Amino acid sequence: MLLLWPLPLPLPPPLLLLLLLLLLPLAMLWQQRRRARPSWLARLQHQVAWGALGLAAAWQHRKLEQSTLHVGQSQQQALEWCLKKAQGSCCLPRGSTGSPHSSHFLRVSGILRATDLSTFRSHLPLTKTRQAKEEESEEKLLSPAPLQDHREASLQATLLGLVTLNKAYPEVLTPGSTACVTPTSPWPNSVPWLRHALGRVSPLGAKDSQTLLLEALISPGLRALEARTAVELLDVFVGLEADGKEMAEAIAAGNLGTPLPSRAAELQEALEQGPRGLALRLWPKLQVVVTLDAGGQAEAVAALRALWCQGLAFFSPAYAASGGVMALNLWPEQPQGFYLLPPGVPFIELLPVKEGTQEEAASTLLLTDVQREEEYELVLTDHAGLTRCRLGDVVRVVGAYNQCPVVSFTGRLGQTLSVRGEVTDENIFSAALAKAVGQWPGAKLLDHACVESSILDPCDGSAPHYEVFMELRGLRNLSEENRDKLDHCLKEVSPHYKSLRLRGSVSPAKVHLVRPGSFRVLREALAACPSSSFPPEMPRVLRLGHLAKLLQKRVMS
């Protein structure tokens, strides 16, 4: 059984790390020559890697405990850092604010003062993310500068996430028990020995999802399946169903080594039984799916849980937004995802949602000032450009870890529809859509996106309306009666929308079914946008005409 903290090896930490560095190239050469079960060298390498990770994770755990027990001091240090950086920038002219160590900026006692925050807020006004600005203006921004430096947060999320996962599922990280089916891992920080600590079966140097999936398919003993995000894992399973015959032939022919005709037959038999429970038929010992949580993933997770990954637990080591780690997951047993907002750099503030979205009237709060069961928008201070950036991600405070809030992510501001002054946000529309799809016999929603009619055809003579593009499983055509059910459900959940419909100010929502794989093409287009975050968030409301038309061209019904 793997250990959570340093392994009881009779070696001092420096020698342990040196041994690890020596073993890495040896094991790589060994595995390149022998594509068999883990050798004694691979097992030793796995133990040494876990020893090194244990040492690093123990250090990160101590840092987290100290910072969450002294949140005021941790945020003060983050604020000092921001002010010092701003001292030499155009945001805070030297002549107007004095030394960064003056009493106007810092308090010797270690407690944040209102004057410090006032100075900070007055010179660094709230802004929106680059992606939001581009969507609103349809302008192409030239340089996709990342919002901040997330290296420390991503390392902490990776190390503590591995320990948390190992504690909840002790067997999933043994050698040969894990496979990643996307080129990028869900673990935010790719520490050099991560692959060996996880005991992955993935081939060295694999760059495409198909090769990674083939390697996973010939390993029936998997206990953990990884993908960067849930929507990418959804693409993998949809692709497996489409290309299953070719993959079975490749496995039978031994394209990755030894021919395995019996495993190819098992794959074909599993696929013939349909998508529901497919993962457990392919890998009977599978326990958990690991993906990185980010905006717009809930729909894909729901589809995976209901079909291909039925009966499996899901775990995300962190919540990612605007290109980096925002919060840590220390509770894998919580299926809805609870995350800890850590103090320190980056400097995090919370903007009460009920105060509205007017920047001049809004007042942000520190981590210690929030109230349980209230909702807040995340505000992050940029490392490179020194901007207080409204991310649009909304959280609800569900508890506390020491003095830090524990939150669940509930939605995203900006993902709203408004054609006549109404505000139909992401949660309201998703609830109406889920209710409507539930009334369509045999249908399962895989993905969707909405567009305001003026974006697709500003010269359309009809009343403004919503254009809804969706990808379904189990239904390839919709009757007019079923299409109308979405409009009925929207009227049930939104009184304002209902009022507009009764007056004839808004036409019924138009529903379009797109071909399988259409949203994968959309995600590829989103990833190519200059302002795309990493991982790219999945928008539910498209503001850019070329993205909306990309889906429009793939309508099949």
Buried (B, 14 or more C-beta within 10 A) or exposed (E): EBBBBBBEEEBEBEEBBEBBEEBBEEBBEBBEEEEEEBBEBBBBBBBBBBBBBBBBBBEBBEBBEEBBBBBBBBBBBBBBBBBBBBBEEEBBEEEEBEEBEEEBBBEEEEEBBEEBBEBBBEBBEBBBBBBBEBBEEEEEBEEBBBBBBBEBBBBBBBBBBBBBBBEBBBEBBBBBBBBBBBBBBBBBBEBEBBBBBBBBBBBEEBEEBBBBBBBBBBBBEBBBBBBBBBBBBBBBBBBBBEEBEEBBEBBBEEEBEEEBEEBBEBBBEBBEEEBBBBBBBBBEEBBBBBBBBBBBBBBBBBBBBBBBBBEBBBBBBBBBBBBBBBBBBBBBEBEEBBBBBBBBBBBBBBBBBEEEEEEEEBEBBBBBEBEEEBBBBBBBBBBEBBBBBBBBBBBBBBBBBBBBBBBBBBBBBBBBBEBBEBEBBBBBBBBBBBBBBEEBEEBBBBBBBBBBBBBBEEEEEEBBBBBBBBBBBBBEEBEEEBBBBBBBBBBBBBEBBBBBBEEEBBBBBBBBBBBBBBBBBBBEBBEEBEBBBBBBBBBBBBBBBEBBBBBBEBEEE
